[in-house]
Amino acid sequence: MSKEERKFLEIADLRKGFGSGDTRQEVLRGMSFSVAKGEFCVFLGPSGSGKSTLLNIIGGIDSADSGYISINGDKLEDMDEKRLTQYRRKHLGYVFQMYNLIGNLNVKENIEVGAYLSDASLDIDELLRTLGLYEHRHKLPNQLSGGQQQRVSIGRAIVKNPDILLCDEPTGALDYNTSKEILKLIEDINRKYQNTIIMVTHNEAIKNMADHIIKLRDGKIRYNEINKKKIPAEDLEW
């Protein structure tokens, strides 16, 4: 892998704090790392380690106090609000712990919402089959299980064919077996569509299926390694 491929997503001396004076809390304390295109990267860390703040800054939802993030050489800090909105729409997909589906739209329609945001969306019927949702495409969210709803949420994010899929505790509200199904789905999507995946999780076992493991504590990176012993999602245990 070339140096440039390693720097598809580059984070340089990123810093972020909240509050002022005696109450100010430094959440990110000079983070620097890079993620390769198509890589599955996991952010691990306890509550308060800065992982969700970092994910929000990569996603253009929040901004850093200093340092920078660049994707394919484009720095987020150089973008005005219009360009930043286009960046989020065209290049990023989001999967959260809560599904945030539209209750009066069926499965296919919920996924189509994501397709409208892209100029190069994936074929929805093919994606529905990949997600295992084709036979459920006319059902409303309240007719689905939690795992099926999360599959719809992933479909809505991935149908845009984003460069980066950001996953914030995507299995946090799911039971063990359903969590493994969702992780297997994310693994399959990464392999099939070659999107770069960044996942925030507190589950140590998930790191074993990732290409790249970054551990955070107290706003700093404590571990940053390529996983040379990657195992399939279906073989994870916790």
Summary of the structure (lengths in Angstrom):
residues: 238
radius of gyration: 17.6
end to end distance: 31.9
largest distance: 56.7
contacts: 750
relative contact order: 0.18
helix: 39%
strand: 26%
